[in-house]
Amino acid sequence: MTLRLSGGRRLRSPAGTQARPTTARVRQAVTNMLAGVIPGCRWLDLCSGSGAMACEALQRGAGEVVAVERDRRIAAVARANLEAVALSRQGAGRVRVYAAEVLGWLSRGRPQPFDLIYLDPPYAADLYEPVTRAVARGGWLAPGGRMLWECASGKIPEPPPGWELEQCRRYGGSSILLLAPEPAAGSATEGGIAPVLVPGSHEEAHQGDGDEAEHDAAEQGFDHGQGGRSWPEGSSRHNSSMRATGPTHPLPPA
């Protein structure tokens, strides 16, 4: 399979059928929806596969991109792809790739929160709820941040308690869910982002799921570049300016 970014750059594709790369149209739809908030953000890509979605975020100006993929061989492909994009862009954000099982990785030390977290596990793995709970429990999402799920259109999972579904958009066999933590009872409206939706068709065929290979959860980190830009002042989640609060921070050592 040939993978290309929305700008035309060719990416490496993992061998075999284990990886299920996010289709180009879905990637473009996500980056268009979040176009106002990606620049300077901290982006966490969980179950990243080839890193194509993370590469799109980096290409769109993310200040820091972290990708987590449990298969070491596929993680190496993601690392090569992200490194190539980072090297091609002057002032590109910092990049890190970890070969680790996602729940184990999320249970590690105290994190610096991310503005956007993208979760694309094997569709049948039932990881959406446990990973999202781990994100909330570990404080991985910054105030005003959002989490995105990529899932099968025929089996859309329910958000766990404490989360609200803001958008659900279908692209053939895949759907994108935009989730936000529910505000605490009695709290004032928090700063946040609101999605800018792009009109047009939302249908696209998607490849089927691949099987996951078992392997250990040893971690392998990779850094490239330096930290990105800070976020501007936040606005209401109902404001279409799509801005979020909080500065960028370096990730704790692997």
MARMIPA-942199 format. One record per residue (C-alpha): residue number from 1; residue in one letter; x, y, z. Coordinates in steps of 0.001 Angstrom, whole numbers, always signed. Each point is the difference from the previous one (the first is absolute). Layout:
<rs>
r num NUM; residuo a; x X; y Y; z Z
...
</rs>
This chain:
<rs>
r num 1; residuo m; x +0; y +0; z +0
r num 2; residuo t; x +1185; y +3530; z -802
r num 3; residuo l; x -510; y +2557; z +2762
r num 4; residuo r; x +95; y +3716; z -724
r num 5; residuo l; x -621; y +3045; z +2154
r num 6; residuo s; x -2570; y +2572; z -1056
r num 7; residuo g; x +2836; y +2101; z -1417
r num 8; residuo g; x +1197; y -2876; z -2195
r num 9; residuo r; x +2990; y -1208; z +2059
r num 10; residuo r; x +421; y -3742; z -261
r num 11; residuo l; x +195; y -2007; z +3234
r num 12; residuo r; x +1319; y -3437; z +794
r num 13; residuo s; x -2698; y -2639; z +477
r num 14; residuo p; x +322; y -2926; z +2443
r num 15; residuo a; x +371; y -3399; z -1613
r num 16; residuo g; x -2718; y -2628; z +429
r num 17; residuo t; x -3584; y +405; z +1139
r num 18; residuo q; x +467; y +881; z +3667
r num 19; residuo a; x -260; y +3755; z -533
r num 20; residuo r; x -3156; y +1691; z -1255
r num 21; residuo p; x +1098; y +3482; z -1069
r num 22; residuo t; x -2551; y +2773; z +302
r num 23; residuo t; x -1168; y +875; z -3490
r num 24; residuo a; x +1104; y +3241; z -1624
r num 25; residuo r; x -3518; y +1420; z -38
r num 26; residuo v; x -546; y -648; z +3699
r num 27; residuo r; x +3376; y +1573; z +818
r num 28; residuo q; x -822; y +3057; z -2052
r num 29; residuo a; x -3443; y +306; z +1584
r num 30; residuo v; x +1481; y -146; z +3501
r num 31; residuo t; x +2695; y +2585; z -700
r num 32; residuo n; x -2526; y +2300; z -1695
r num 33; residuo m; x -2361; y -312; z +2965
r num 34; residuo l; x +2818; y +894; z +2399
r num 35; residuo a; x +1849; y +2425; z -2267
r num 36; residuo g; x -238; y +2885; z +2455
r num 37; residuo v; x +1320; y -1887; z +3004
r num 38; residuo i; x +2730; y -2309; z -1342
r num 39; residuo p; x +2681; y +2703; z -461
r num 40; residuo g; x +2139; y +53; z +3138
r num 41; residuo c; x -1974; y -2740; z +1746
r num 42; residuo r; x +1288; y -3073; z +1827
r num 43; residuo w; x -1357; y -3034; z -1908
r num 44; residuo l; x -72; y -3541; z +1423
r num 45; residuo d; x -610; y -2817; z -2493
r num 46; residuo l; x -963; y -3274; z +1700
r num 47; residuo c; x +166; y -3282; z -1962
r num 48; residuo s; x +1677; y +2110; z -2668
r num 49; residuo g; x +799; y -2711; z -2542
r num 50; residuo s; x +1993; y +1500; z -2878
r num 51; residuo g; x -173; y +3441; z +1620
r num 52; residuo a; x -1902; y +1455; z -2967
r num 53; residuo m; x -2487; y +1909; z +2165
r num 54; residuo a; x +2801; y +1306; z +2225
r num 55; residuo c; x +1901; y +1060; z -3142
r num 56; residuo e; x -3025; y +2001; z -1134
r num 57; residuo a; x -78; y +1790; z +3359
r num 58; residuo l; x +3723; y +720; z -217
r num 59; residuo q; x -359; y +1274; z -3563
r num 60; residuo r; x -2813; y +2298; z +1150
r num 61; residuo g; x +2259; y +1596; z +2612
r num 62; residuo a; x -438; y -2004; z +3216
r num 63; residuo g; x +2555; y +1180; z +2550
r num 64; residuo e; x +637; y -3501; z +1340
r num 65; residuo v; x -1087; y -3427; z -1231
r num 66; residuo v; x +225; y -3207; z +2021
r num 67; residuo a; x -928; y -3336; z -1576
r num 68; residuo v; x -530; y -3286; z +1871
r num 69; residuo e; x -102; y -3317; z -1887
r num 70; residuo r; x +463; y -3381; z +1652
r num 71; residuo d; x +1486; y -1884; z -2960
r num 72; residuo r; x +3699; y +870; z -203
r num 73; residuo r; x +248; y -503; z -3756
r num 74; residuo i; x -2991; y +2232; z -682
r num 75; residuo a; x +1278; y +2558; z +2530
r num 76; residuo a; x +3269; y +115; z -1943
r num 77; residuo v; x -1978; y +892; z -3141
r num 78; residuo a; x -1856; y +2728; z +1904
r num 79; residuo r; x +3310; y +1360; z +1262
r num 80; residuo a; x +1448; y +99; z -3532
r num 81; residuo n; x -3082; y +1765; z -1337
r num 82; residuo l; x -106; y +2604; z +2752
r num 83; residuo e; x +3733; y +611; z -222
r num 84; residuo a; x -269; y +584; z -3750
r num 85; residuo v; x -2827; y +2510; z +426
r num 86; residuo a; x +1816; y +1779; z +2848
r num 87; residuo l; x +3233; y +265; z -1978
r num 88; residuo s; x -1849; y +1436; z -2984
r num 89; residuo r; x -1580; y +2844; z +1961
r num 90; residuo q; x +1992; y +2890; z +1384
r num 91; residuo g; x -919; y +565; z +3635
r num 92; residuo a; x -1992; y -3253; z +180
r num 93; residuo g; x -1291; y -1052; z +3390
r num 94; residuo r; x +1608; y -2571; z +2245
r num 95; residuo v; x -698; y -3663; z -760
r num 96; residuo r; x +98; y -3085; z +2209
r num 97; residuo v; x -950; y -3591; z -817
r num 98; residuo y; x -445; y -2761; z +2576
r num 99; residuo a; x -274; y -3736; z -656
r num 100; residuo a; x -2276; y -889; z +2893
r num 101; residuo e; x -3374; y -1482; z +888
r num 102; residuo v; x -2360; y +2952; z +288
r num 103; residuo l; x -1567; y -660; z +3428
r num 104; residuo g; x +3374; y -736; z +1545
r num 105; residuo w; x +1451; y +3171; z -1523
r num 106; residuo l; x -2865; y +2125; z +1335
r num 107; residuo s; x +522; y -1373; z +3503
r num 108; residuo r; x +3574; y +1314; z +188
r num 109; residuo g; x +1154; y +3091; z +1992
r num 110; residuo r; x -1501; y +3426; z +104
r num 111; residuo p; x -708; y +1294; z -3521
r num 112; residuo q; x -5; y +3449; z -1510
r num 113; residuo p; x -3529; y +302; z -1446
r num 114; residuo f; x -788; y -71; z -3708
r num 115; residuo d; x -2399; y +2307; z -1821
r num 116; residuo l; x -1187; y -2635; z -2485
r num 117; residuo i; x +39; y -3770; z +466
r num 118; residuo y; x -743; y -2276; z -2964
r num 119; residuo l; x -937; y -3625; z +697
r num 120; residuo d; x -120; y -2512; z -2877
r num 121; residuo p; x +230; y -3529; z +1444
r num 122; residuo p; x -928; y -3188; z -1863
r num 123; residuo y; x -3738; y +447; z -343
r num 124; residuo a; x -887; y -3308; z +1691
r num 125; residuo a; x +2441; y +356; z +2910
r num 126; residuo d; x -2482; y +1735; z +2387
r num 127; residuo l; x +2648; y +2496; z +1061
r num 128; residuo y; x -1985; y +3226; z -336
r num 129; residuo e; x -1464; y +93; z +3500
r num 130; residuo p; x +3029; y -1299; z +1958
r num 131; residuo v; x +2414; y +2300; z -1845
r num 132; residuo t; x -2268; y +3024; z +459
r num 133; residuo r; x -382; y -776; z +3702
r num 134; residuo a; x +3793; y -274; z +262
r num 135; residuo v; x +372; y +3368; z -1726
r num 136; residuo a; x -2347; y +1623; z +2531
r num 137; residuo r; x +1482; y -1804; z +2985
r num 138; residuo g; x +3554; y +932; z -940
r num 139; residuo g; x -716; y +3636; z -848
r num 140; residuo w; x +1224; y -371; z -3588
r num 141; residuo l; x -2474; y +2493; z -1501
r num 142; residuo a; x +593; y +3724; z +482
r num 143; residuo p; x -2853; y +2281; z +1155
r num 144; residuo g; x -2091; y +872; z -3035
r num 145; residuo g; x +1524; y -2879; z -1968
r num 146; residuo r; x -1803; y -2595; z -2073
r num 147; residuo m; x +288; y -3718; z -670
r num 148; residuo l; x -773; y -1549; z -3388
r num 149; residuo w; x -953; y -3613; z -647
r num 150; residuo e; x +262; y -1695; z -3372
r num 151; residuo c; x -2357; y -2988; z -2
r num 152; residuo a; x -2097; y -2259; z -2222
r num 153; residuo s; x -3154; y +1682; z -1291
r num 154; residuo g; x -1959; y -3200; z +586
r num 155; residuo k; x +925; y -169; z +3687
r num 156; residuo i; x +390; y +3439; z +1542
r num 157; residuo p; x +995; y -280; z +3680
r num 158; residuo e; x -1693; y +2007; z +2733
r num 159; residuo p; x +2094; y +2628; z +1804
r num 160; residuo p; x +733; y -1020; z +3590
r num 161; residuo p; x -1563; y +1894; z +2916
r num 162; residuo g; x +1496; y +3454; z +407
r num 163; residuo w; x +384; y +581; z -3730
r num 164; residuo e; x -2336; y +1633; z -2485
r num 165; residuo l; x -194; y -622; z -3738
r num 166; residuo e; x +277; y +3281; z -1900
r num 167; residuo q; x +169; y -1305; z -3564
r num 168; residuo c; x -377; y -3309; z -1835
r num 169; residuo r; x +835; y +22; z -3692
r num 170; residuo r; x -91; y -2997; z -2292
r num 171; residuo y; x +2388; y -710; z -2887
r num 172; residuo g; x -1099; y -3297; z -1510
r num 173; residuo g; x +1119; y -2838; z +2274
r num 174; residuo s; x +1719; y +2340; z +2459
r num 175; residuo s; x -1387; y +2676; z +2284
r num 176; residuo i; x +1655; y +2784; z +1987
r num 177; residuo l; x -1295; y +897; z +3453
r num 178; residuo l; x +1000; y +3244; z +1717
r num 179; residuo l; x -256; y -247; z +3783
r num 180; residuo a; x +433; y +2442; z +2866
r num 181; residuo p; x +27; y -550; z +3764
r num 182; residuo e; x -3292; y +1028; z +1561
r num 183; residuo p; x +348; y +3155; z +2110
r num 184; residuo a; x -222; y -536; z +3748
r num 185; residuo a; x -3411; y +702; z +1489
r num 186; residuo g; x -341; y +3641; z +969
r num 187; residuo s; x +3197; y +1051; z -1730
r num 188; residuo a; x +248; y +3008; z -2273
r num 189; residuo t; x +259; y -587; z -3724
r num 190; residuo e; x +3559; y -1073; z -652
r num 191; residuo g; x +2236; y +1151; z -2829
r num 192; residuo g; x +21; y -2325; z -2957
r num 193; residuo i; x -286; y -487; z -3709
r num 194; residuo a; x -2922; y -471; z -2314
r num 195; residuo p; x +343; y -1961; z -3233
r num 196; residuo v; x -203; y +1829; z -3296
r num 197; residuo l; x -1856; y -2377; z -2287
r num 198; residuo v; x +796; y -255; z -3674
r num 199; residuo p; x -3076; y -405; z -2251
r num 200; residuo g; x -203; y -2773; z -2532
r num 201; residuo s; x -372; y -3741; z -179
r num 202; residuo h; x +1205; y -2080; z +2931
r num 203; residuo e; x +16; y -3415; z -1647
r num 204; residuo e; x +3128; y -1966; z -801
r num 205; residuo a; x +855; y -3654; z -277
r num 206; residuo h; x +2474; y -1220; z +2612
r num 207; residuo q; x +2236; y -3005; z +194
r num 208; residuo g; x -883; y -2834; z +2357
r num 209; residuo d; x +1631; y -627; z +3318
r num 210; residuo g; x +3299; y -1823; z +251
r num 211; residuo d; x +1048; y -2410; z +2707
r num 212; residuo e; x +2363; y +1162; z +2733
r num 213; residuo a; x +3175; y -1916; z +692
r num 214; residuo e; x +896; y -681; z +3632
r num 215; residuo h; x +3285; y +1332; z +1272
r num 216; residuo d; x +1541; y +1394; z +3157
r num 217; residuo a; x -634; y +3520; z +1213
r num 218; residuo a; x +3611; y +1184; z -8
r num 219; residuo e; x +266; y +3678; z -835
r num 220; residuo q; x +2168; y +1699; z -2556
r num 221; residuo g; x +49; y +3807; z -52
r num 222; residuo f; x +960; y +2397; z -2777
r num 223; residuo d; x +380; y +3772; z +133
r num 224; residuo h; x +280; y +2462; z -2841
r num 225; residuo g; x -79; y +3777; z +165
r num 226; residuo q; x -918; y +2345; z +2798
r num 227; residuo g; x -3188; y +1052; z +1710
r num 228; residuo g; x -2717; y +1856; z -1865
r num 229; residuo r; x -2009; y +3150; z +532
r num 230; residuo s; x -2283; y +886; z +2884
r num 231; residuo w; x -3783; y +83; z -313
r num 232; residuo p; x -1781; y +3354; z +6
r num 233; residuo e; x -2624; y +913; z +2577
r num 234; residuo g; x -2858; y -2509; z +75
r num 235; residuo s; x -3593; y +564; z -1081
r num 236; residuo s; x -3313; y -1713; z +582
r num 237; residuo r; x -495; y -3402; z -1597
r num 238; residuo h; x -2932; y +1584; z -1860
r num 239; residuo n; x +2272; y +2572; z -1636
r num 240; residuo s; x +1136; y -1035; z -3457
r num 241; residuo s; x +3462; y +1521; z +444
r num 242; residuo m; x +1194; y -3488; z +1058
r num 243; residuo r; x +2584; y +1128; z +2540
r num 244; residuo a; x +1074; y -1775; z +3147
r num 245; residuo t; x +1815; y +1006; z +3153
r num 246; residuo g; x +3307; y -1080; z +1468
r num 247; residuo p; x +3643; y +259; z -1030
r num 248; residuo t; x +1967; y -2711; z -1665
r num 249; residuo h; x +2379; y -2092; z +2115
r num 250; residuo p; x +2744; y -2535; z -687
r num 251; residuo l; x -960; y -3633; z +557
r num 252; residuo p; x +1541; y -1695; z +3065
r num 253; residuo p; x +2981; y -2242; z -858
r num 254; residuo a; x -899; y -3467; z -1267
</rs>
